Amino acid sequence: MGHIIYGSGDRLIEVDDRTLAHVKTVVVMKLRRNESFLLTWVREEEGVPRRMSLWLHPSIPLQFEFETAERIERNKAWLEELMRTANATGDLDISAEPLHLVHESTPQSAAADHEQGSLR
């Protein structure tokens, strides 16, 4: 499991590395455009699922910490769905990779292009 560390480190969101790679790509694209937005996830506290949200702003420090050093190939369809939803609702919801999306992994070079903001 990797982590998203927000602000001074008092907010730590635990996310599996595959999901984290996809979320990182979308977050970086939105913040490069100077866009603020919500990041939402579900965590369990004492066996009870709770929905949490953070308002992400380009001026607040943000770190992505992966459990492994290996680069993860991205599912292009999932990236597009995450970006579409984030743009439409203003809320990037961290959830498991949808089974209905065909696994269209992008080569690492294409994934780097996505991180540079070419995905709309």
Contacts in CASP RR format, 6 or more apart in sequence:
PFRMAT RR
TARGET T0000
AUTHOR 0000-0000-0000
METHOD contacts of the structure
MODEL  1
MGHIIYGSGDRLIEVDDRTLAHVKTVVVMKLRRNESFLLTWVREEEGVPR
RMSLWLHPSIPLQFEFETAERIERNKAWLEELMRTANATGDLDISAEPLH
LVHESTPQSAAADHEQGSLR
1 14 0 8 1.000
1 15 0 8 1.000
1 16 0 8 1.000
1 17 0 8 1.000
1 67 0 8 1.000
2 14 0 8 1.000
2 15 0 8 1.000
2 16 0 8 1.000
2 17 0 8 1.000
2 20 0 8 1.000
2 64 0 8 1.000
2 65 0 8 1.000
2 66 0 8 1.000
2 67 0 8 1.000
3 12 0 8 1.000
3 13 0 8 1.000
3 14 0 8 1.000
3 15 0 8 1.000
3 20 0 8 1.000
3 63 0 8 1.000
3 64 0 8 1.000
3 65 0 8 1.000
4 12 0 8 1.000
4 13 0 8 1.000
4 15 0 8 1.000
4 20 0 8 1.000
4 23 0 8 1.000
4 39 0 8 1.000
4 62 0 8 1.000
4 63 0 8 1.000
4 64 0 8 1.000
4 65 0 8 1.000
5 11 0 8 1.000
5 12 0 8 1.000
5 13 0 8 1.000
5 62 0 8 1.000
5 63 0 8 1.000
5 64 0 8 1.000
5 65 0 8 1.000
6 12 0 8 1.000
6 13 0 8 1.000
6 54 0 8 1.000
6 56 0 8 1.000
6 60 0 8 1.000
6 61 0 8 1.000
6 62 0 8 1.000
6 63 0 8 1.000
7 60 0 8 1.000
7 61 0 8 1.000
7 62 0 8 1.000
8 61 0 8 1.000
11 54 0 8 1.000
13 39 0 8 1.000
13 41 0 8 1.000
13 43 0 8 1.000
13 52 0 8 1.000
13 54 0 8 1.000
13 94 0 8 1.000
14 43 0 8 1.000
15 23 0 8 1.000
15 41 0 8 1.000
15 94 0 8 1.000
17 66 0 8 1.000
17 67 0 8 1.000
17 68 0 8 1.000
17 72 0 8 1.000
18 72 0 8 1.000
18 97 0 8 1.000
19 94 0 8 1.000
19 95 0 8 1.000
19 96 0 8 1.000
19 97 0 8 1.000
20 64 0 8 1.000
20 66 0 8 1.000
21 66 0 8 1.000
21 71 0 8 1.000
21 72 0 8 1.000
21 74 0 8 1.000
21 111 0 8 1.000
22 74 0 8 1.000
22 75 0 8 1.000
22 78 0 8 1.000
22 79 0 8 1.000
22 82 0 8 1.000
22 97 0 8 1.000
23 39 0 8 1.000
23 82 0 8 1.000
23 92 0 8 1.000
23 94 0 8 1.000
24 64 0 8 1.000
24 115 0 8 1.000
25 74 0 8 1.000
25 79 0 8 1.000
25 111 0 8 1.000
25 114 0 8 1.000
25 115 0 8 1.000
25 119 0 8 1.000
26 79 0 8 1.000
26 82 0 8 1.000
26 83 0 8 1.000
26 86 0 8 1.000
26 92 0 8 1.000
26 119 0 8 1.000
27 39 0 8 1.000
27 56 0 8 1.000
27 62 0 8 1.000
27 92 0 8 1.000
28 115 0 8 1.000
28 117 0 8 1.000
29 83 0 8 1.000
29 114 0 8 1.000
29 115 0 8 1.000
29 117 0 8 1.000
29 119 0 8 1.000
30 37 0 8 1.000
30 56 0 8 1.000
30 86 0 8 1.000
30 92 0 8 1.000
31 56 0 8 1.000
31 58 0 8 1.000
31 62 0 8 1.000
32 117 0 8 1.000
34 58 0 8 1.000
35 58 0 8 1.000
36 55 0 8 1.000
36 56 0 8 1.000
36 57 0 8 1.000
36 58 0 8 1.000
37 55 0 8 1.000
37 56 0 8 1.000
37 86 0 8 1.000
37 90 0 8 1.000
37 91 0 8 1.000
37 92 0 8 1.000
38 53 0 8 1.000
38 54 0 8 1.000
38 55 0 8 1.000
38 56 0 8 1.000
38 90 0 8 1.000
38 91 0 8 1.000
38 92 0 8 1.000
39 53 0 8 1.000
39 54 0 8 1.000
39 56 0 8 1.000
39 91 0 8 1.000
39 92 0 8 1.000
39 94 0 8 1.000
40 51 0 8 1.000
40 52 0 8 1.000
40 53 0 8 1.000
40 91 0 8 1.000
40 92 0 8 1.000
40 93 0 8 1.000
40 94 0 8 1.000
41 51 0 8 1.000
41 52 0 8 1.000
41 53 0 8 1.000
41 93 0 8 1.000
41 94 0 8 1.000
41 95 0 8 1.000
42 49 0 8 1.000
42 50 0 8 1.000
42 51 0 8 1.000
42 52 0 8 1.000
42 94 0 8 1.000
42 95 0 8 1.000
43 49 0 8 1.000
43 50 0 8 1.000
43 52 0 8 1.000
44 50 0 8 1.000
53 91 0 8 1.000
56 62 0 8 1.000
71 108 0 8 1.000
71 111 0 8 1.000
73 105 0 8 1.000
73 106 0 8 1.000
73 107 0 8 1.000
73 108 0 8 1.000
73 111 0 8 1.000
74 105 0 8 1.000
74 106 0 8 1.000
74 110 0 8 1.000
74 111 0 8 1.000
74 114 0 8 1.000
75 97 0 8 1.000
75 101 0 8 1.000
75 103 0 8 1.000
75 104 0 8 1.000
75 105 0 8 1.000
75 106 0 8 1.000
76 104 0 8 1.000
76 105 0 8 1.000
76 106 0 8 1.000
76 110 0 8 1.000
76 114 0 8 1.000
77 101 0 8 1.000
77 102 0 8 1.000
77 103 0 8 1.000
77 104 0 8 1.000
78 97 0 8 1.000
78 98 0 8 1.000
78 101 0 8 1.000
79 106 0 8 1.000
79 114 0 8 1.000
79 119 0 8 1.000
80 119 0 8 1.000
81 98 0 8 1.000
81 101 0 8 1.000
82 92 0 8 1.000
83 119 0 8 1.000
83 120 0 8 1.000
85 91 0 8 1.000
85 92 0 8 1.000
85 93 0 8 1.000
86 92 0 8 1.000
106 114 0 8 1.000
END
